[in-house]
Every structure is written in C-alpha cells, then in structure tokens.
Amino acid sequence: MSGTNHIAGGLTFTGIFCSFWNVNIFSNPWYIVFTLIFSLIADIDHNRSPMGKILSFTQLPQYLDRNYGHRTITHSLLVYFSLGLLVYFIESVLSNNHVITLIYFLAYASHLIFDMMTVSGVPLFFPF
C-alpha cells in the first residue's frame, strides 16, 4: 500500500476505534501527528516510503532494508509490541494518561491490517 493509503486508513481506523475509549484524535493536533507517524512507521524498512525518506539521514531504513527486507521485522508482532512497550514507558514518565499509547497500538495495527489485505501479506510471526 502507498503512504497516502496508510495515512487515510490510519486516521479513519484510529479515529473510529479511539472513540470507543472516548478519545477524539481530531480534538488535539498532536493526536493527529502521532496517528500519522504511527500509521507510517512500519514502513521505515523501505527507502522510498515516507518514513524511510524522513529518517534516511539515520541510515536505519537502509540497514533494515539491507538486512531484513521490506515487510519483515517491522511488520511483525515482535516489533509491534516492543515499540508499544517503549511508547507506554515514555508516556508513563511524561504524563498520567495513556492516550498516545492507545493511538500507537491502533495506528500501527491499522498499518499491519491494511498490509495483510495485499497480495504480499505480512509475516506477523517473523522471524519464525
């Protein structure tokens, strides 16, 4: 899927499912920014993706693409839950609510779900 599709899908998916927890992602511009970032971050392993281009100065996209390939480690449950735990701990230090953590889990999940619907699919249990 393209970055545009992940942005539209991530905003829609996250907006709908956050409302179940009485969180309106459109009430705070930072919630929208985090939704956009988290719905695109799984494609950091691809040099030409929006996140790959933004973070190309770190050499991380090139490293991930060269050593793992696209749609492998960053599209696995291992990275999904590991980054989620990191976001949770950072948010615990900075504030008492966990809205950003909720947004992370829903936006990243939207990326994985939408990529699962493509012909290539997603190796959720990578490296197994």
N, C-alpha and C positions, 0 to 999 in steps of 0.2 A: 504494500500500500504506500501511497505517497504521504509526505509530511502534511499536506493540506487535508487529506482524509483523516489522518490521525488527530489533527487539531480539531476538526469539526466533530469527529466521533468522540474524542476525549471530552470536549466541552459538553456535548449532549449527554453522554453516558454518565460522566461525573456529576453534572448538574442534576440529572434525574435522581441518581442514587444517593447523592448527598442530601437531597431533600427528605429522604427517609429518616435522617438524623437531624432534621430541622436546620440544615446548613444550606444557605443560599450562596453559591460560589460567585454569583453576579453582584452580591452586595458589597464586596470588597475587591478592589483591583488586584491586590496581592494574591487573592484566591485564584483569580483568573490566570495570573502569571504562573503560579505554581502548577495549576492544571495544565497549562500549555507545556511547561518544562517536563512535568512527569509523564505526560502523554507522548512525548517525543524521545525521552531519554533512552529507551530501549534500543533505539537505532543509532546509538553512539558508536556501534561497531561497524558502521558503514560510512566511508569517507565522504560520500556525496549527499548524505542525509542532512537535514537542518542542524541537528545536534553535532554531527560529525564535522560539519563546516565551522560551527561556532567554536568547538573545542579542538580544532585541528592544531592550534599552537601548542597544545599539551602533548601531542603525539599519541594520546590514548586511542583515538579512533584507528589510527594506522596500526598500532600494536594489537588491538583487539581483532581487527580485520585480518592481519597477517597471521596471528597465532590461533585464532578460533574460527574466523569466517563470520559472515553475516547470519543472523538469526540462530545463534548457538547459545553461548553463555549468557548474553544479556537478555535473551528471551526464555530463560529457564526460571523455575521456581526458586532455585538456589539464590540467584541474584535478586529476584523479586522480594523475597523475604529478608535477605541480608540488608539490602538498601532500605527496606521498610523499617527494620530494626534501628538502623542508623538515623533515619529521619525521626523516629519515635524518641530516641535518646536526645538528639539535638533539640527537638521541640520540648522535651521534658525540662531541659536546662533553661530554655528561654521563656517558656510560658507554662501555664497550668492546663490549658485546653489542648486538645489534640486534633484540631481541625485540619492542619496541614498533613498530618499522618493519614487521616481519613481520605483526604484528597489524593495523597500519594497512592494509597492502595487501590483506589478506584480508577484513577487516571492511568496508572501503569497497567492495571488489569484490562482496561479498555484497549490498550495497545496490543496486549497479548491476545485478547479475544478476537480483535479485528484481523490480526495476522493469522490466526488459526483458520479463518474463513478463506484464506487464499490457497492456491494450489500447493505452494511450498510448505505451508503449515508451520508449526512451532514445536521444537523439541523441549517440552516442559521439563523433562527429567534429565536434561543434559547435565553431566557427561555420561549418564547411564543409558 
